[in-house]
Every structure is written in C-alpha cells, then in structure tokens.
Amino acid sequence: MHTRCLPAIAAAVLLLCALLAPLSSVQGSGTKLVLEQTYANVSNGWSKVERWKNNSPLFAAEDYPADGRGDQNGQRLTFFGGVKQPHSSRFLLYYAPQFDTNPVQTPILLVHGANDNADRAWANPNEAGSNACGAAACPGTGLMQFLVSKGYKVFAINFGHKHGDNYYAAELIHDAINVIKDVTSASKVDVIGWSKGAFASRMYASSVTKAGGTPYAGDIRKLILIGNPNKGMDFIFRHGWTFNFGIIPACGGNTNAPSPHTRMMCYGLWRHHPELSIYATAQGDFFPGQRQMLAKWADVYPLPLDEQDWYTTYYGGQGFFTSGDGIDAAIRQGSLVNTILAAGIPATIETYLLSGNQNDISVIHSEHTGPSDGVVFLQSAASVQGIGNVAGNATVRHNHLELGWAMSSANLIEQWLKPH
C-alpha cells in the first residue's frame, strides 16, 4: 500500500469510530450518562445543544397521546434525532453563548415547565406566536439572553415528554447539573425552575426519588422557584367542563393538557377519551407529571357554583355533560405534594420564591376563585412550608406565563443570584 494513502485511511477510521461510538460519557450514581449527539446549528441565540441519555433501569417509556399533540416539534425534533416521542431517559442540554468565558463563577441551569421547551421558555417567548407568552405581544429574547449579558454561564434542560413523570425529570436535572459541573469545573450550580420545572427541581433538592433514583448530591447553591405549586394545585378540577373545549377533539380541542373527565358530550353525542384525562387508565398514563402536582384547595377557596358540572368534576361522578372520577381519585394515583413538603429543602440551599398575582391570561380560562397568577394560587406559590432557608419571597404583577421572561422578574432573579 502506498504510504501516502495511510493518513487518509487513518482519518476515515477515526471518523467511522466517531460515528459508531458515543461522543462522551459521565459516570455517576452507578449509571452511565451518555452523550449521543451535539448540534452546533441552533436557533434562538443558543451556542449549541447536546442530547444525553441516562441508561439507568429507573427510566421506562412513557405514554404519549396518539394524535400527536404531545410530540416534539421545531428544532427540538431535530435535536431528539427526529424522534417525535422521545424516551424519558433522554434530554437536551442547551448551552448559551459565553458559557465558557463569562466571569460569574457559579453556572445556571434553567428548567422549563409543562407543555413548554427551553427555546420558548427562556430564549424566545415569541416562538409560539402572539399571546403564547401571556401578553398581547411577546419578546424575541428571554431570561437566557438577559443573564448572559450580566456575565452568567447559562444552560437549560429540555425534557422529552412535555407532561412526564417528575421522578424522571428530577433525575435528569441531577444529570444536567453533573454535566454542567464537568464543563465549568464548578462545585455547585444555581437552578431556576418554572412551574412544573420548579416542582421537579424541588423534588431533586428534597431527595424525593423512586427506587434506584439519585438523592440530592449537595450540588445546588441557589434554587429559584418561579410560579411553583409548592402546596399543589387543583386548577383543572375547579372549573367544570370549561377546559374540555380546548382538549376534546370532537368539541374542537387539540391542546396538550389533561382533562378532569374521561367522557364528555359534544354536539349531542358522548365522547369517550380516557387517554386525554389526568388519570392513569387502561388506555395508558399520559399526564403523570400533572397528577403529581395535585392538591385540594376547595376548603380555602370555594368552587365556582356557576360553572357547568362543577360538583361532579371536582368530586367525581356523572354530570349533565361530563363524567370523571374526581380529584381525590387522581390524588390517590400519585400526588407528591405532601411527600415533597415533608421531605423539605435543605438549609444549605438558598431558596427563593417568585410568584405572580395577575390572573389575566387571555388564551385560557384563568384561575379566578382566589388570588393567583392565572394558574397557581398565590398562597401555594409563595408557601415557605418545608423550605430550610428562605432567602427571598417576592410577588410581581404578572401572570403565570409572563413570570419567566418579564423584565421585573429578570431583574429580581439577577439580584437574587448575586453573592450576598
């Protein structure tokens, strides 16, 4: 063989090996975390995105609505390898610009909420169009760009299942922190969670795990919980049949959100859709993460008696136009609110609570039966129960969807992040 061919052959072999083998791995908690792919062509101002997989037997495939409403889309579909319904052992890790050069020592992990993604939540609130951010006009940049401009090293996680099991989400938050620590050589990370993402972040900090899960590893410096249902929520059960019009296909709905009912009458015919309900049924379990955040608030704020089927929706049974098992049955299937409150957040973590008090979300039937941000009661989001070190607790004049990007929120969060 001619010697001039050897460099080309060696290069080809190296390329083949790179294609056949994972790019990297992180060993921890008895499992192997594998980097499957890196993407450098990323929209919305991010520097790069990595797809990681946790090979722990803890993870199982979760159920997705068959009509595709819970599928990945946009650039997330590309980053999940074209898989519309990713296995819950996989997550995306987004890197903001200057993640390796910005001067603030402690890096930040941003954790998005339900039916959302790292792009819309943190980098481009306008990605889903007008009103999707909770306001009449949505900005094209978000908290990510703001924090980068202030000198922070910023990262964000993106989950595969948009309403998935929070046990899985908490484990993946731990994984993301491990990767960020490895990349930045930091000993701890600041975690900012929004809504369901805040709930899962608190779970990890409180060591609430399944068998085989990873307890808190002492790697969070500050934990900022935005619009978190700290004492749970009963939002979808409080308003009768209202939300079904946006969920049940025969009623004109296609929203990726759980219904409190398994049956509803649409245009004179009963429609059976247990797969679109919050319950685990014989058809599957499609919204486990929502069920885990449930708690009853009817003794604090009375139910609205003028909303159709208000009683049977909340307490279960056959109503005039709907049928369901009620909130108690859903709670029995796996609410984690009391478990998390009892476990507590260690005093070693500086914990901050950011709540909203405006229930003016135009695209949904906002929560109006008590002070709220349109989704979560203020009394739940601002509750300090079970928190070992409450370093800050503030309420801003914004609704649930504005909380993560509004400038008043961003300025307050940045003040909290600074060393004291």
C-alpha positions, 0 to 999 in steps of 0.5 A: 500500500502506498504510504501516502494513502495511510493518513487518509485511511487513518482519518476515515477510521477515526471518523467511522469510530466517531460515528459508531461510538458515543461522543462522551460519557459521565459516570455517576450514581452507578449509571452511565450518562451518555452523550449521543449527539451535539448540534452546533446549528441552533436557533434562538441565540443558543451556542449549541445543544447536546442530547444525553441519555441516562441508561439507568433501569429507573427510566421506562417509556412513557405514554404519549397521546396518539394524535400527536399533540404531545410530540416534539416539534421545531428544532427540538425534533431535530435535536431528539434525532427526529424522534417525535416521542422521545424516551424519558431517559433522554434530554437536551442540554442547551448551552448559551453563548459565553458559557465558557468565558463569562466571569460569574463563577457559579453556572445556571441551569434553567428548567422549563415547565409543562407543555413548554421547551427551553427555546420558548421558555427562556430564549424566545417567548415569541416562538409560539406566536402572539399571546403564547407568552401571556401578553398581547405581544411577546419578546424575541429574547428571554431570561437566557439572553438577559443573564448572559449579558450580566456575565452568567454561564447559562444552560437549560434542560429540555425534557422529552415528554412535555407532561412526564413523570417528575421522578424522571425529570428530577433525575435528569436535572441531577444529570444536567447539573453533573454535566454542567459541573464537568464543563465549568469545573464548578462545585455547585450550580444555581437552578431556576425552575418554572412551574412544573420545572420548579416542582421537579427541581424541588423534588431533586433538592428534597431527595424525593426519588423512586427506587434506584433514583439519585438523592440530592448530591449537595450540588445546588447553591441557589434554587429559584422557584418561579410560579411553583405549586409548592402546596399543589394545585387543583386548577383543572378540577375547579372549573367544570367542563370549561377546559374540555373545549380546548382538549376534546377533539370532537368539541374542537380541542387539540391542546396538550393538557389533561382533562378532569373527565374521561367522557364528555358530550359534544354536539349531542353525542358522548365522547369517550377519551380516557387517554386525554384525562389526568388519570392513569387508565387502561388506555395508558398514563399520559399526564403523570407529571400533572397528577403529581402536582395535585392538591385540594384547595376547595376548603380555602377557596370555594368552587365556582357554583356557576360553572357547568358540572362543577360538583361532579368534576371536582368530586367525581361522578356523572354530570349533565355533560361530563363524567370523571372520577374526581380529584381525590381519585387522581390524588390517590394515583400519585400526588407528591405534594405532601411527600415533597413538603415533608421531605423539605429543602435543605438549609444549605440551599438558598431558596427563593420564591417568585410568584405572580398575582395577575390572573389575566391570561387571555388564551385560557380560562384563568384561575379566578376563585382566589388570588393567583397568577392565572394558574397557581394560587398565590398562597401555594406559590409563595408557601415557605412550608418545608423550605430550610432557608428562605432567602427571598419571597417576592410577588410581581404583577404578572401572570403565570406565563409572563413570570419567566421572561418579564423584565421585573422578574429578570431583574429580581432573579439577577439580584437574587443570584448575586453573592450576598 
